[in-house]
Each structure stands twice: as C-alpha cells, then as structure tokens.
Amino acid sequence: MGRGSKLLLLVSILLLLMPACHGGGQATSEPTKGEVYVYVAAPLSGFQANGGQTVVGGVRLMAERLNKSGGLLGYKVVVVEVDDEADSDVAVAVAEEVRKAVQEGKRVIGVIGHYNSGQTLAAMEIYKDLPLIVITPTASGMSINPLSYGNFFRVNANNEVQARADARFLVDNLGAKRVAVLYNDDETYGIDLGRRTVNALRALGAEVVLERMVALEQSEFTEEVKAIAAVKPDAIFYAGYEIEAPYLRADLVHAGITVPFLASDGAFLSATIDESEGTAEGMYVSAFAPSPAQAVDENWIREYQEVERRNPDTYSINGYSALEVLAEGVKKAGKFDASQVVAAVRSLSLQTPVGKIAYDAQGELADAPIYIFQVQNEEWVQVYPTP
C-alpha cells in the first residue's frame, strides 16, 4: 500500500470515529424523519415574564435532550415560544395561532401551557377540539376540569390540594388558630384558592378572623393593614402573585405586624424577595415543586445553562417535566395520534423532577405534593417537607 493510500485510509478511519467521540465519548443520533412542533404558551413579557421564561427554559432543555437522542419517534422536536402576556384575550389569540398551524398541516403534537389558570381556561375552548395534547406546568384552577377536556393534563397540584396543604401547614406547623385570609380578584386563581383555604382552615378548627379581596396588581395596602391589625390574627395567608405579595408583606412589617405570613405558589418567584423592601425575611410561600437545586443534578443544571445562558429558576423543572410527560406518552403510544397519546399519558407512572407523575380517575395528578419554602438570608429555603 502506497504512502498516499495509507494517508487516505487513516483519514477515513478518523472520520468514522468522530461521531462516536463527539460529546465526550457518548454516541448521538440525529432525528431524520422531519419535525414535530411543541408550543409553549406563557407570559414572556410584562409582570410575569420571568416566571414564564423559567417554564420555556425547562421545555427547551427537554427538547434538546430528546433531539440529541434521536428525537421523538425519529422526528426533531421544535419548540415554539408564544407570549400570552398573562391576558386571557391574548391567550385565545395564541390558541388561534396554534389552530391555524394545525390546519396548515404543521405536525403540532402539544402545547405546554398556559402558565396561569385564567389563560388556560380561555384557551382550552379552542385546544379541546384540536388533535394535540395540552399539559400545563403550573395552572391550578379547579374550573379547568381534566374530564371536561379530554386532552388536558397538568404536572402540578390543583387549588383544592394546595388549599388543604397550606391550611394544614398553618395550623399544624405554625400553630395558627386565628388566621387572616386575603386573596386577589383573579377569579380562577386568587378567589378560588383563597376561599378554598378559608374552608380548609375552618375544617381544621381554625378561626378565619378576616377574609378580604384585593385588586390584581395592587401595591398599596394601608386599609388592609388596618383591618388586619384590628382583628389581631396569629397568622396571615395570601393567595395571589408576586406583583402583590411583596408590597403586602412590606406594609405589614412596616406597621409592626410580623406574625407568620404564608403566600401561595403565585408568589414563589425571586421578585417577591426583591420587591419587599428588605421585609421578606422569614415569610413563607407554598410551591408545586422542589427547588431545581434539590430536584436535579449538576449535569442537568449545566445543560440548562448551555441552552438558556442563565440558571434554572422556580418553574424550570415544571416546564421540563411537562414535555417529558408528553414525550413519554408519545413513546408509549408509538405514534402521534392524539387519542392514543391521551390514553398513554393517563396510564403513565413516571418519575420526573417535579415528582411522580400518575393520574387518578378524575384526570388529576395523583398524590400531588405541595412544598413550603421560607425566606432565609434573602433566599428561598425549603422547610416542608424536610429536604
């Protein structure tokens, strides 16, 4: 064999070895059959933009992992991010955009969303008639009945589960006997969760000494603080978002009211700490998932940083787990047919970063956990269940 032939042979061998050496010695296979689309519908602008982006980041990481391992049934998963602006009219427009894509022949297999209950409920009137699967990462409103929408799932607890868990924590863990309950006027979230928590507290023998509604995006609570001071509660519960909770907390502390304060999952974002004027220390918040630092390993976090160019945050693992559920349903069905994927998802028993995913006869998440965090040294620290 001549010198040139030997060189050509050596180059050919190196080329053959390169795919196997890519990525630190782990072989990868690229999708070959085409593309499938997953829409992620969440607020990507406005007051809830950070929360929505955490969901998108998790979905993008799961799609990246699927595609590196050959895609979904051989198809590349393409993530389409759409901004619903935390507005129900915009959410309907987003759903119409998805419907148009389906009608144009785009292979849309699912929607991860919406982020809030109101937008999810509005959009489901369109999604329910489309051949796709909808999995919300965070919407908890009880008016979104999975059995009414055959293609709807969630990877989080609903409002009834959260209300009972939060009431139990207030009474059993904090020793509360007289509780003031406030909630924002978001009908499908704040009002629903607040009133369910009132009922759960009373069922446990606690006295609800104040029940009061506040406005969505309210930032000044002078009158509410006066009303709370007058009834002298030994704990306060707030069902609402990070756009109200820090200001309510600040006004309470500035007025000298420092009894235990528990806010709902809508306040489980860094903004609650950042916007509280230094008064968030010691407050509690409930959540649908453990913190990413406790739920995933260093490799997951590193891959997330490579995809998103920032650290995972509150609901990154919810977005990731929602797409994981959809992907496992497709794999179990062995095809993209929506009805067969629905049946496959309903029968799943899957361990994800948010916990075990399995659905009960009502289509809700079975044994859905609630986590309680406390602000310690200006960071969320999980205090229940003990990590």
C-alpha positions in Angstrom: 0.0 0.0 0.0 1.4 3.4 -1.0 2.0 6.3 1.2 -1.0 8.2 -0.2 -3.3 5.2 0.2 -2.2 4.9 3.9 -3.0 8.5 4.5 -6.4 8.2 2.9 -7.1 5.1 4.9 -6.1 6.9 8.1 -8.4 9.9 7.4 -11.3 7.6 6.6 -10.8 5.8 9.9 -10.8 9.1 11.8 -13.9 10.3 10.1 -15.7 7.1 11.1 -14.6 7.5 14.7 -15.6 11.2 15.0 -19.4 10.7 15.7 -18.6 8.2 18.4 -16.1 10.6 20.0 -18.5 13.6 19.9 -19.8 14.8 23.3 -17.1 13.2 25.5 -17.4 9.7 24.1 -21.2 9.4 24.0 -22.7 8.5 20.7 -25.6 10.7 19.5 -28.2 10.1 16.8 -29.9 13.0 14.9 -33.6 13.0 14.1 -34.1 12.0 10.5 -37.9 11.9 9.7 -38.8 15.5 9.9 -40.1 17.9 12.6 -42.8 17.9 15.2 -43.8 21.1 17.0 -44.5 21.8 20.6 -45.9 25.3 21.5 -45.0 26.8 24.9 -47.7 29.4 25.9 -46.7 31.6 28.9 -46.3 35.3 29.8 -42.9 36.2 28.2 -43.4 40.0 28.7 -44.9 42.1 31.5 -45.0 41.4 35.2 -44.8 37.6 34.9 -42.2 37.4 32.2 -39.6 35.8 34.5 -41.9 33.0 35.6 -42.9 32.3 32.0 -39.3 32.2 30.9 -38.4 29.6 33.5 -41.0 27.3 32.0 -39.7 27.9 28.5 -36.2 27.1 29.6 -37.2 23.8 31.0 -39.1 22.8 27.9 -36.2 23.8 25.7 -33.8 21.7 27.7 -36.0 18.6 27.4 -36.4 19.1 23.7 -32.6 19.4 23.4 -32.1 16.2 25.2 -34.7 14.4 23.1 -33.1 15.6 19.9 -29.7 14.6 20.9 -31.0 11.0 21.4 -32.7 10.8 18.0 -35.8 13.0 18.6 -39.3 11.8 19.2 -40.1 8.7 17.1 -37.3 9.9 14.9 -38.6 13.5 14.5 -36.9 16.6 15.7 -38.8 18.4 18.4 -39.1 22.1 17.6 -40.1 24.4 20.5 -42.3 27.4 19.5 -42.5 30.1 22.3 -45.6 32.2 22.3 -46.3 35.1 24.7 -49.8 35.2 26.2 -49.0 38.3 28.2 -50.9 36.9 31.2 -54.0 38.1 29.4 -57.0 35.8 28.5 -57.8 37.6 25.2 -54.2 37.2 24.1 -54.3 33.6 25.2 -57.2 33.0 22.9 -55.3 34.6 20.1 -52.4 32.3 20.9 -54.7 29.3 20.7 -56.0 30.5 17.3 -52.4 30.7 16.1 -51.9 27.1 17.2 -55.1 26.1 15.4 -54.0 27.8 12.2 -50.7 25.9 12.4 -52.6 22.6 12.7 -54.9 23.5 9.8 -51.9 24.4 7.6 -50.6 20.9 8.1 -47.9 21.5 10.7 -47.4 18.5 12.9 -48.2 20.1 16.2 -48.2 17.4 18.9 -48.8 19.5 22.0 -49.0 22.8 24.0 -47.1 23.3 27.2 -49.2 25.9 28.9 -50.7 28.1 29.8 -48.9 29.4 32.9 -52.0 30.9 34.6 -55.4 29.3 35.2 -57.4 32.1 33.5 -55.5 31.9 30.3 -55.5 28.1 30.3 -59.3 28.1 30.8 -59.8 30.6 27.9 -57.5 28.8 25.5 -58.9 25.3 26.3 -62.1 26.2 24.5 -60.0 26.0 21.3 -57.5 23.4 22.2 -60.2 20.9 23.2 -61.1 20.4 19.5 -57.6 20.1 18.2 -55.6 16.8 17.7 -53.0 17.6 20.3 -52.2 17.3 24.0 -52.2 20.2 26.4 -50.1 20.0 29.6 -50.0 23.0 31.9 -46.9 23.3 34.1 -48.5 25.5 36.7 -52.2 26.3 36.2 -54.1 25.1 39.3 -57.7 26.4 38.9 -60.4 23.9 39.7 -62.6 25.3 36.9 -60.2 23.6 34.5 -61.7 20.1 34.8 -59.5 17.5 33.1 -62.5 15.3 32.4 -64.3 18.1 30.6 -61.3 18.5 28.3 -60.2 15.1 27.1 -56.7 16.3 26.0 -55.8 18.3 29.1 -53.3 17.4 31.9 -51.2 19.2 34.5 -48.0 18.3 36.3 -48.9 20.3 39.4 -51.4 20.2 42.3 -54.7 21.9 41.9 -56.1 24.6 44.1 -58.0 22.2 46.4 -54.8 20.3 47.1 -52.9 23.5 47.7 -55.6 24.9 50.0 -55.7 21.9 52.2 -51.9 21.6 52.4 -51.4 25.3 53.2 -54.1 25.2 55.8 -52.6 22.2 57.4 -49.1 23.9 57.5 -50.6 27.0 59.1 -52.4 25.0 61.8 -50.1 22.1 62.5 -46.7 23.5 61.7 -47.2 27.2 62.7 -49.8 26.6 65.4 -52.2 29.2 63.9 -55.6 29.4 65.5 -56.8 32.8 64.2 -55.9 33.4 60.5 -56.5 36.4 58.3 -57.0 35.4 54.6 -56.6 37.8 51.7 -56.7 37.0 48.0 -56.6 38.9 44.7 -59.6 39.2 42.5 -58.3 36.7 39.9 -61.5 34.6 39.8 -59.9 31.3 38.6 -56.9 31.6 40.9 -56.9 34.1 43.8 -60.6 34.0 44.7 -60.8 30.2 44.2 -57.7 29.4 46.1 -58.4 31.9 48.9 -61.9 30.7 49.5 -60.9 27.0 49.4 -58.2 27.8 52.0 -60.8 29.5 54.2 -62.9 26.3 54.1 -59.9 24.1 54.8 -58.8 26.2 57.8 -62.3 26.0 59.3 -62.4 22.3 58.7 -59.2 22.1 60.9 -60.8 24.1 63.7 -59.0 27.4 63.0 -61.0 30.7 63.1 -60.8 32.9 60.0 -60.9 36.3 61.6 -60.7 38.2 58.3 -61.5 37.3 54.7 -60.7 40.1 52.2 -60.3 40.5 48.5 -57.7 42.9 47.0 -57.1 44.0 43.4 -54.8 42.2 41.0 -51.5 44.2 40.8 -52.4 46.2 43.9 -49.3 47.6 45.5 -50.5 49.7 48.5 -52.3 48.0 51.4 -52.9 50.7 54.0 -56.6 49.9 54.6 -55.9 46.1 54.5 -53.2 46.5 57.2 -55.6 48.5 59.4 -58.2 45.7 59.1 -55.6 43.0 59.9 -54.3 44.9 62.9 -57.9 45.3 64.2 -58.5 41.5 64.3 -55.1 40.5 65.7 -54.5 37.3 63.8 -51.7 34.9 64.7 -51.1 34.1 61.0 -51.8 35.6 57.6 -52.4 33.7 54.3 -52.3 35.4 50.9 -53.5 33.9 47.7 -52.1 35.9 44.8 -49.0 36.8 42.8 -45.5 38.2 43.2 -46.9 41.5 42.0 -48.9 42.0 45.2 -47.3 39.8 47.9 -44.1 41.7 48.5 -45.9 45.0 48.9 -48.4 43.5 51.3 -45.6 42.0 53.3 -43.7 45.3 53.4 -46.7 47.3 54.5 -47.4 44.7 57.3 -43.9 44.7 58.6 -43.6 48.5 58.5 -46.8 48.6 60.6 -45.3 46.2 63.1 -47.3 43.1 62.1 -44.8 40.3 62.0 -47.0 37.2 62.6 -46.2 34.3 60.3 -47.1 35.1 56.7 -47.7 32.4 54.1 -48.3 33.3 50.4 -49.4 30.9 47.7 -47.4 29.5 44.7 -48.1 32.6 42.6 -45.6 34.4 44.8 -42.9 31.8 44.5 -40.6 34.0 42.4 -37.5 36.0 43.2 -39.4 39.2 42.7 -41.3 38.6 46.0 -37.9 38.9 47.8 -36.5 41.6 45.6 -39.5 43.9 45.8 -40.3 43.6 49.5 -38.0 46.4 50.6 -36.0 44.0 52.8 -39.0 42.7 54.7 -39.3 39.3 53.1 -37.1 37.5 55.6 -39.0 34.8 57.4 -42.1 34.8 55.2 -43.3 31.5 53.8 -44.6 30.5 50.3 -46.1 27.3 49.0 -45.0 25.8 45.7 -45.8 22.9 43.3 -42.2 21.6 43.1 -39.0 21.4 45.0 -36.3 23.9 44.1 -34.2 22.9 41.0 -31.1 22.6 43.2 -32.7 19.8 45.1 -34.6 18.1 42.2 -31.9 17.7 39.6 -28.2 17.0 39.4 -25.2 19.3 38.4 -25.2 17.9 34.9 -28.9 18.9 34.4 -28.1 22.4 35.6 -25.0 22.7 33.4 -27.0 21.6 30.3 -29.8 24.1 31.2 -27.2 26.9 31.4 -25.8 25.9 28.0 -29.3 26.0 26.5 -30.7 29.1 28.3 -27.5 31.1 29.1 -28.8 31.5 32.7 -29.5 29.5 35.8 -32.7 27.5 36.2 -35.4 29.2 38.3 -38.6 28.4 40.1 -40.6 26.5 37.4 -37.9 25.4 35.0 -38.4 21.8 36.2 -42.1 22.1 35.7 -41.6 23.0 32.0 -39.1 20.2 31.6 -41.4 17.7 33.3 -44.4 18.7 31.2 -42.6 18.0 28.0 -41.2 14.8 29.5 -44.7 13.6 30.2 -45.8 14.4 26.6 -42.8 12.7 25.2 -43.3 9.5 27.3 -46.9 9.4 26.2 -45.9 9.6 22.6 -43.3 6.9 23.1 -45.7 4.6 24.9 -48.4 5.1 22.2 -45.7 4.6 19.5 -47.4 7.2 17.3 -48.5 10.8 17.4 -52.3 10.1 17.2 -53.7 12.4 19.9 -56.3 10.0 21.2 -53.8 7.2 21.7 -51.3 9.6 23.3 -54.0 10.7 25.7 -54.7 7.1 26.7 -50.9 6.5 27.1 -50.4 9.6 29.3 -53.4 8.6 31.5 -51.7 5.3 32.3 -48.2 6.7 32.9 -46.3 6.1 36.1 -43.3 8.3 35.6 -40.6 9.8 37.9 -39.8 13.4 36.9 -38.0 16.3 38.5 -41.3 17.5 40.0 -42.0 14.1 41.4 -44.0 11.0 40.4 -46.5 11.6 37.6 -49.6 9.4 37.6 -53.2 10.4 37.1 -56.3 9.4 39.0 -59.8 8.7 37.8 -60.6 12.4 37.7 -57.7 13.1 35.5 -55.9 15.0 38.2 -52.3 14.3 39.4 -52.4 11.5 42.0 -50.7 12.3 45.3 -49.7 15.8 44.1 -47.2 17.3 46.6 -47.0 20.8 47.9 -43.7 22.3 49.1 -43.3 25.1 51.6 -40.3 27.5 51.4 -39.2 30.2 53.7 -37.0 33.3 53.0 -33.7 32.8 54.8 -30.9 35.2 54.2 -32.8 36.5 51.2 -33.1 33.1 49.5 -35.9 30.5 49.3 -35.2 27.6 51.5 -37.4 24.5 51.5 -38.7 23.8 55.0 -41.5 21.4 54.3 -41.3 18.6 53.6 -37.8 18.5 55.0 -35.4 18.1 52.1 
